[in-house]
Amino acid sequence: MFLLCLGLMELAPACTVSSNPTFQNASSDTVVTQFPVHHDTKYFEFHLQRDSPQNAQTISLSDNFVEIVKHQFFNSERGYPIRVFISEDEGSFIQFMHHDLGIQDPADFGIYVFSRKVLATYEQSGLGTFTHETMHPLVEENLLHRPAWAMEGIPSFFEKFYGYRSSSGLVLYWGFQNPWRIRSLGPDLTKLDLAKIVSENGAPEQNESKLRMAAVFLWDQGKLRRFLRLVAANDRVGYPTFFEAAMGMPMEKILTIWHSYLQNIDQNRPEILSLPVSTVLRNEAEFQEFVRVHRISTYQIKQVD
């Protein structure tokens, strides 16, 4: 039950704010009083309302997660320290957003405020909320030429994972669909317009579930890491978009693969909707039992550069 509580992020989307909110209604002393527990790590400054097993789990994940992103996906040397404010419960989180950050309509589970380098959430929001929001400063600060769709598409990819701790560090498995996002797409799933979703012209797609689908598709084709590294190098290798550059083919050819991909997801809805929340187990033995019980495939598609 404890592990299930850690992953409730799958129930609702997270959010970012790129305007210029500040701690407008409270002094720094007030904020310190609200979050009296302080833990610094290599990449984060944690401000907590209390010590708890959930917060300990998040802190344990934090630097390890960043190192995995840096070594397996893209060079992310900028954007630190990230200040994290974790409220005890949802009510305290909403009050902090309204009263201290002046944000009247925050996300249900977590938010990242670019101008303040502040990640705010609450204990039961889950590990997926934390990793999603952590990716925002990494994308913002290190992928300077990212297309608009990637601002949410890439962080949302990292919200779903399973893994365990080993003597050599954290082991995470990626590429899973997020049940609540598949559910939210409903019958429109098989009709998603990839060209529109990843377009680099005009108004960007706002639906995070559609954006995430494009990112997971890149992963499933073994091209997500290539996409990230092409963006970092600002190199479309002659294609109109980074997406086509990563795939190594024009959009009209990609669409044939895309439609088959969506059909396959649709056919496997029952299995996808039964996936558990993002979870990190204490050791490999517990992890193997977890994936056996939940029938989770740990096959990882090799990503090309």
DRENDO-1510 file (C-alpha; in Angstrom, 1 decimal, always signed):
<recs>
REC; n; res; u; v; w
REC; 1; MET; +0.0; +0.0; +0.0 .
REC; 2; PHE; +2.9; +2.4; +0.8 .
REC; 3; LEU; +4.3; +1.9; -2.7 .
REC; 4; LEU; +1.0; +2.5; -4.3 .
REC; 5; CYS; +0.6; +5.7; -2.5 .
REC; 6; LEU; +3.8; +7.0; -4.0 .
REC; 7; GLY; +2.6; +7.0; -7.5 .
REC; 8; LEU; -0.8; +8.9; -7.5 .
REC; 9; MET; +0.5; +11.3; -10.1 .
REC; 10; GLU; -1.0; +9.0; -12.8 .
REC; 11; LEU; -4.4; +10.3; -11.9 .
REC; 12; ALA; -4.0; +13.9; -13.0 .
REC; 13; PRO; -1.7; +16.0; -15.1 .
REC; 14; ALA; +1.1; +18.2; -13.8 .
REC; 15; CYS; +1.7; +21.8; -14.8 .
REC; 16; THR; +4.4; +24.4; -15.5 .
REC; 17; VAL; +4.2; +28.2; -15.1 .
REC; 18; SER; +6.6; +30.3; -17.2 .
REC; 19; SER; +5.3; +33.8; -16.2 .
REC; 20; ASN; +7.0; +35.7; -13.4 .
REC; 21; PRO; +5.2; +34.7; -10.1 .
REC; 22; THR; +7.1; +35.5; -6.9 .
REC; 23; PHE; +6.6; +34.9; -3.2 .
REC; 24; GLN; +4.4; +38.0; -3.3 .
REC; 25; ASN; +2.3; +37.5; -0.2 .
REC; 26; ALA; +4.7; +36.0; +2.2 .
REC; 27; SER; +8.1; +36.8; +3.6 .
REC; 28; SER; +10.9; +34.4; +3.4 .
REC; 29; ASP; +10.6; +33.8; +7.1 .
REC; 30; THR; +6.9; +32.8; +6.6 .
REC; 31; VAL; +8.0; +30.3; +3.9 .
REC; 32; VAL; +10.7; +28.9; +6.2 .
REC; 33; THR; +8.1; +28.5; +9.0 .
REC; 34; GLN; +5.8; +26.6; +6.6 .
REC; 35; PHE; +8.6; +24.3; +5.5 .
REC; 36; PRO; +10.9; +23.8; +8.5 .
REC; 37; VAL; +12.7; +20.7; +7.3 .
REC; 38; HIS; +15.5; +21.3; +4.8 .
REC; 39; HIS; +17.6; +18.8; +2.9 .
REC; 40; ASP; +20.2; +19.7; +0.3 .
REC; 41; THR; +21.4; +17.2; -2.3 .
REC; 42; LYS; +23.8; +17.6; -5.2 .
REC; 43; TYR; +21.1; +19.0; -7.5 .
REC; 44; PHE; +18.2; +19.9; -5.2 .
REC; 45; GLU; +17.2; +22.0; -2.2 .
REC; 46; PHE; +14.3; +20.3; -0.5 .
REC; 47; HIS; +12.0; +22.3; +1.7 .
REC; 48; LEU; +9.5; +20.0; +3.5 .
REC; 49; GLN; +6.7; +20.5; +5.9 .
REC; 50; ARG; +7.8; +17.3; +7.7 .
REC; 51; ASP; +10.0; +14.3; +7.4 .
REC; 52; SER; +8.1; +11.3; +6.1 .
REC; 53; PRO; +8.7; +8.0; +4.3 .
REC; 54; GLN; +7.3; +9.5; +1.1 .
REC; 55; ASN; +9.6; +12.4; +1.3 .
REC; 56; ALA; +12.6; +10.1; +2.0 .
REC; 57; GLN; +11.7; +8.1; -1.1 .
REC; 58; THR; +11.6; +11.3; -3.3 .
REC; 59; ILE; +14.9; +12.6; -1.9 .
REC; 60; SER; +16.5; +9.2; -2.5 .
REC; 61; LEU; +15.3; +9.2; -6.1 .
REC; 62; SER; +16.2; +12.8; -6.9 .
REC; 63; ASP; +19.9; +12.9; -7.7 .
REC; 64; ASN; +19.9; +9.4; -9.0 .
REC; 65; PHE; +17.2; +10.4; -11.5 .
REC; 66; VAL; +19.2; +13.4; -12.7 .
REC; 67; GLU; +22.3; +11.3; -13.2 .
REC; 68; ILE; +20.3; +8.7; -15.3 .
REC; 69; VAL; +19.0; +11.5; -17.5 .
REC; 70; LYS; +22.5; +13.0; -17.9 .
REC; 71; HIS; +24.1; +9.7; -18.8 .
REC; 72; GLN; +21.4; +7.9; -20.8 .
REC; 73; PHE; +19.5; +10.7; -22.5 .
REC; 74; PHE; +21.1; +14.2; -22.9 .
REC; 75; ASN; +23.8; +16.4; -21.3 .
REC; 76; SER; +22.1; +18.4; -18.6 .
REC; 77; GLU; +24.6; +20.4; -16.7 .
REC; 78; ARG; +22.5; +23.5; -16.2 .
REC; 79; GLY; +19.4; +24.4; -14.2 .
REC; 80; TYR; +20.5; +23.7; -10.6 .
REC; 81; PRO; +19.9; +23.8; -7.8 .
REC; 82; ILE; +16.2; +23.1; -8.1 .
REC; 83; ARG; +14.2; +24.2; -5.1 .
REC; 84; VAL; +11.6; +21.7; -4.1 .
REC; 85; PHE; +8.7; +22.6; -1.8 .
REC; 86; ILE; +6.7; +19.5; -0.6 .
REC; 87; SER; +3.6; +20.2; +1.3 .
REC; 88; GLU; +2.1; +17.6; +3.7 .
REC; 89; ASP; -1.2; +17.3; +1.8 .
REC; 90; GLU; -3.1; +18.7; -1.1 .
REC; 91; GLY; -4.8; +21.4; +0.9 .
REC; 92; SER; -1.5; +22.8; +2.1 .
REC; 93; PHE; -0.1; +22.6; -1.5 .
REC; 94; ILE; -3.0; +24.6; -2.9 .
REC; 95; GLN; -2.7; +27.2; -0.1 .
REC; 96; PHE; +1.1; +27.5; -0.8 .
REC; 97; MET; +0.3; +28.1; -4.5 .
REC; 98; HIS; -2.4; +30.6; -3.9 .
REC; 99; HIS; -1.0; +32.5; -1.0 .
REC; 100; ASP; +2.8; +32.3; -1.4 .
REC; 101; LEU; +3.3; +32.0; -5.2 .
REC; 102; GLY; +0.2; +33.9; -6.2 .
REC; 103; ILE; -0.9; +31.2; -8.6 .
REC; 104; GLN; -4.7; +30.9; -8.5 .
REC; 105; ASP; -5.2; +27.9; -10.7 .
REC; 106; PRO; -2.3; +25.4; -10.1 .
REC; 107; ALA; -2.2; +21.8; -11.3 .
REC; 108; ASP; -3.8; +19.2; -9.1 .
REC; 109; PHE; -0.6; +17.4; -8.3 .
REC; 110; GLY; +2.5; +19.4; -9.0 .
REC; 111; ILE; +3.9; +22.5; -10.7 .
REC; 112; TYR; +7.2; +23.9; -11.8 .
REC; 113; VAL; +7.7; +27.7; -11.8 .
REC; 114; PHE; +10.5; +28.6; -14.2 .
REC; 115; SER; +11.2; +32.1; -13.0 .
REC; 116; ARG; +11.8; +30.9; -9.4 .
REC; 117; LYS; +13.3; +27.5; -10.1 .
REC; 118; VAL; +10.6; +26.2; -7.8 .
REC; 119; LEU; +9.1; +22.7; -7.9 .
REC; 120; ALA; +6.1; +22.5; -5.7 .
REC; 121; THR; +4.0; +19.4; -4.9 .
REC; 122; TYR; +2.7; +17.4; -2.0 .
REC; 123; GLU; +3.6; +14.1; -0.4 .
REC; 124; GLN; +1.0; +11.8; -1.9 .
REC; 125; SER; +1.4; +13.2; -5.5 .
REC; 126; GLY; +3.8; +10.4; -6.3 .
REC; 127; LEU; +7.3; +9.9; -7.8 .
REC; 128; GLY; +5.9; +10.5; -11.3 .
REC; 129; THR; +4.9; +14.0; -10.5 .
REC; 130; PHE; +8.4; +14.7; -9.2 .
REC; 131; THR; +10.3; +13.3; -12.2 .
REC; 132; HIS; +7.9; +15.1; -14.6 .
REC; 133; GLU; +8.4; +18.4; -13.0 .
REC; 134; THR; +12.1; +17.9; -12.5 .
REC; 135; MET; +12.5; +17.5; -16.3 .
REC; 136; HIS; +11.1; +21.0; -16.9 .
REC; 137; PRO; +14.3; +22.9; -15.8 .
REC; 138; LEU; +16.5; +20.2; -17.5 .
REC; 139; VAL; +14.7; +20.7; -20.8 .
REC; 140; GLU; +14.5; +24.5; -20.4 .
REC; 141; GLU; +18.1; +25.0; -19.5 .
REC; 142; ASN; +19.8; +22.4; -21.6 .
REC; 143; LEU; +17.8; +21.9; -24.7 .
REC; 144; LEU; +17.7; +25.5; -25.9 .
REC; 145; HIS; +16.4; +24.7; -29.4 .
REC; 146; ARG; +13.6; +22.4; -28.3 .
REC; 147; PRO; +10.4; +22.6; -30.4 .
REC; 148; ALA; +7.3; +23.8; -28.5 .
REC; 149; TRP; +5.7; +20.4; -28.3 .
REC; 150; ALA; +8.8; +19.0; -26.4 .
REC; 151; MET; +8.3; +21.4; -23.5 .
REC; 152; GLU; +5.6; +19.0; -22.1 .
REC; 153; GLY; +6.1; +16.0; -24.4 .
REC; 154; ILE; +9.5; +15.2; -23.0 .
REC; 155; PRO; +8.8; +15.7; -19.2 .
REC; 156; SER; +5.6; +13.7; -19.5 .
REC; 157; PHE; +7.6; +10.8; -21.0 .
REC; 158; PHE; +9.6; +10.6; -17.7 .
REC; 159; GLU; +6.6; +10.4; -15.5 .
REC; 160; LYS; +6.1; +6.7; -16.0 .
REC; 161; PHE; +8.7; +4.2; -14.9 .
REC; 162; TYR; +9.4; +1.2; -12.7 .
REC; 163; GLY; +12.7; +0.3; -11.1 .
REC; 164; TYR; +14.7; -0.8; -8.1 .
REC; 165; ARG; +17.8; +0.1; -6.1 .
REC; 166; SER; +20.9; -1.9; -6.4 .
REC; 167; SER; +24.4; -1.8; -4.9 .
REC; 168; SER; +25.6; +0.1; -8.0 .
REC; 169; GLY; +22.7; +2.6; -8.0 .
REC; 170; LEU; +19.2; +3.1; -9.3 .
REC; 171; VAL; +17.9; +1.0; -12.1 .
REC; 172; LEU; +14.9; +2.4; -14.0 .
REC; 173; TYR; +12.8; +1.0; -16.9 .
REC; 174; TRP; +11.0; +3.4; -19.3 .
REC; 175; GLY; +8.6; +3.4; -22.2 .
REC; 176; PHE; +5.3; +2.5; -20.5 .
REC; 177; GLN; +2.0; +4.0; -21.4 .
REC; 178; ASN; +0.3; +6.0; -18.6 .
REC; 179; PRO; -3.2; +4.5; -18.0 .
REC; 180; TRP; -5.0; +7.7; -17.1 .
REC; 181; ARG; -3.6; +9.4; -20.2 .
REC; 182; ILE; -4.8; +6.6; -22.5 .
REC; 183; ARG; -8.2; +6.7; -20.7 .
REC; 184; SER; -8.4; +10.5; -21.3 .
REC; 185; LEU; -7.8; +10.1; -25.0 .
REC; 186; GLY; -10.7; +7.8; -25.3 .
REC; 187; PRO; -11.9; +6.8; -28.8 .
REC; 188; ASP; -9.8; +9.6; -30.3 .
REC; 189; LEU; -6.6; +7.6; -29.6 .
REC; 190; THR; -6.5; +6.1; -33.1 .
REC; 191; LYS; -7.2; +9.4; -34.7 .
REC; 192; LEU; -4.3; +11.4; -33.3 .
REC; 193; ASP; -2.7; +13.7; -35.9 .
REC; 194; LEU; +1.0; +13.3; -35.4 .
REC; 195; ALA; +2.0; +16.0; -37.9 .
REC; 196; LYS; -0.1; +18.5; -35.9 .
REC; 197; ILE; +1.2; +17.3; -32.6 .
REC; 198; VAL; +4.9; +17.7; -33.4 .
REC; 199; SER; +4.5; +20.6; -35.8 .
REC; 200; GLU; +7.2; +23.3; -35.4 .
REC; 201; ASN; +4.9; +26.0; -37.0 .
REC; 202; GLY; +1.8; +27.6; -35.6 .
REC; 203; ALA; +0.2; +27.2; -32.3 .
REC; 204; PRO; +1.6; +24.2; -30.4 .
REC; 205; GLU; -0.6; +21.3; -29.2 .
REC; 206; GLN; -1.8; +21.8; -25.6 .
REC; 207; ASN; -3.0; +18.3; -24.7 .
REC; 208; GLU; -0.2; +16.7; -22.7 .
REC; 209; SER; -1.6; +13.2; -23.3 .
REC; 210; LYS; -1.2; +13.7; -27.1 .
REC; 211; LEU; +2.3; +15.2; -26.6 .
REC; 212; ARG; +3.3; +12.3; -24.4 .
REC; 213; MET; +2.1; +9.8; -27.0 .
REC; 214; ALA; +4.6; +11.4; -29.6 .
REC; 215; ALA; +7.4; +11.0; -27.1 .
REC; 216; VAL; +6.7; +7.4; -26.2 .
REC; 217; PHE; +6.4; +6.7; -30.0 .
REC; 218; LEU; +9.9; +8.0; -30.4 .
REC; 219; TRP; +11.1; +5.7; -27.6 .
REC; 220; ASP; +9.3; +2.7; -29.1 .
REC; 221; GLN; +11.1; +3.4; -32.4 .
REC; 222; GLY; +14.4; +3.6; -30.6 .
REC; 223; LYS; +14.8; +7.3; -31.6 .
REC; 224; LEU; +14.0; +9.3; -28.4 .
REC; 225; ARG; +17.7; +9.7; -27.4 .
REC; 226; ARG; +18.5; +10.6; -31.0 .
REC; 227; PHE; +15.8; +13.3; -30.9 .
REC; 228; LEU; +17.1; +14.7; -27.7 .
REC; 229; ARG; +20.7; +14.9; -29.0 .
REC; 230; LEU; +19.7; +16.4; -32.3 .
REC; 231; VAL; +17.8; +19.1; -30.4 .
REC; 232; ALA; +20.8; +19.7; -28.1 .
REC; 233; ALA; +22.9; +20.2; -31.2 .
REC; 234; ASN; +20.2; +22.2; -33.1 .
REC; 235; ASP; +20.6; +19.9; -36.0 .
REC; 236; ARG; +17.7; +18.8; -38.1 .
REC; 237; VAL; +20.0; +17.1; -40.6 .
REC; 238; GLY; +18.1; +18.5; -43.5 .
REC; 239; TYR; +14.6; +17.7; -42.4 .
REC; 240; PRO; +11.8; +20.3; -41.6 .
REC; 241; THR; +11.4; +19.1; -38.0 .
REC; 242; PHE; +13.5; +17.5; -35.3 .
REC; 243; PHE; +10.9; +14.7; -35.1 .
REC; 244; GLU; +11.5; +13.8; -38.8 .
REC; 245; ALA; +15.2; +14.1; -38.3 .
REC; 246; ALA; +15.2; +11.7; -35.4 .
REC; 247; MET; +13.1; +9.2; -37.3 .
REC; 248; GLY; +15.3; +9.6; -40.4 .
REC; 249; MET; +12.3; +9.9; -42.8 .
REC; 250; PRO; +9.7; +12.4; -43.9 .
REC; 251; MET; +6.4; +12.7; -42.1 .
REC; 252; GLU; +4.4; +10.9; -44.8 .
REC; 253; LYS; +6.4; +7.7; -44.2 .
REC; 254; ILE; +6.3; +8.1; -40.4 .
REC; 255; LEU; +2.5; +8.3; -40.5 .
REC; 256; THR; +2.2; +4.7; -41.7 .
REC; 257; ILE; +4.2; +3.5; -38.7 .
REC; 258; TRP; +2.3; +5.9; -36.4 .
REC; 259; HIS; -1.2; +4.6; -37.4 .
REC; 260; SER; -0.1; +1.0; -36.8 .
REC; 261; TYR; +1.4; +2.0; -33.5 .
REC; 262; LEU; -1.9; +3.6; -32.3 .
REC; 263; GLN; -3.9; +0.6; -33.5 .
REC; 264; ASN; -1.7; -1.7; -31.4 .
REC; 265; ILE; -2.1; +0.5; -28.3 .
REC; 266; ASP; -5.9; +0.5; -28.8 .
REC; 267; GLN; -5.9; -3.3; -29.0 .
REC; 268; ASN; -4.0; -3.5; -25.8 .
REC; 269; ARG; -6.0; -1.1; -23.8 .
REC; 270; PRO; -7.0; -3.5; -21.0 .
REC; 271; GLU; -3.4; -4.4; -20.3 .
REC; 272; ILE; -2.3; -0.8; -20.4 .
REC; 273; LEU; -5.2; +0.4; -18.1 .
REC; 274; SER; -4.1; -2.2; -15.5 .
REC; 275; LEU; -0.6; -0.9; -15.2 .
REC; 276; PRO; +0.3; +0.1; -11.6 .
REC; 277; VAL; +1.7; +3.6; -10.7 .
REC; 278; SER; +5.3; +4.5; -11.1 .
REC; 279; THR; +7.3; +2.6; -8.4 .
REC; 280; VAL; +10.8; +2.1; -7.2 .
REC; 281; LEU; +11.4; -1.2; -5.2 .
REC; 282; ARG; +14.0; -1.7; -2.6 .
REC; 283; ASN; +16.0; -4.4; -4.4 .
REC; 284; GLU; +16.0; -6.5; -7.6 .
REC; 285; ALA; +14.2; -9.5; -6.0 .
REC; 286; GLU; +11.2; -7.3; -5.0 .
REC; 287; PHE; +11.2; -5.7; -8.4 .
REC; 288; GLN; +11.1; -9.1; -10.2 .
REC; 289; GLU; +8.2; -10.2; -8.1 .
REC; 290; PHE; +6.4; -6.8; -8.7 .
REC; 291; VAL; +6.8; -7.1; -12.5 .
REC; 292; ARG; +5.7; -10.8; -12.4 .
REC; 293; VAL; +2.5; -10.0; -10.4 .
REC; 294; HIS; +1.6; -7.0; -12.6 .
REC; 295; ARG; +2.8; -8.7; -15.9 .
REC; 296; ILE; +5.1; -5.8; -16.8 .
REC; 297; SER; +7.5; -6.3; -19.6 .
REC; 298; THR; +11.0; -5.2; -18.7 .
REC; 299; TYR; +12.3; -5.4; -22.3 .
REC; 300; GLN; +14.0; -2.1; -23.1 .
REC; 301; ILE; +14.2; -0.8; -26.7 .
REC; 302; LYS; +17.8; +0.2; -27.6 .
REC; 303; GLN; +18.0; +3.9; -28.3 .
REC; 304; VAL; +20.2; +5.0; -31.1 .
REC; 305; ASP; +22.3; +8.3; -31.1 .
</recs>
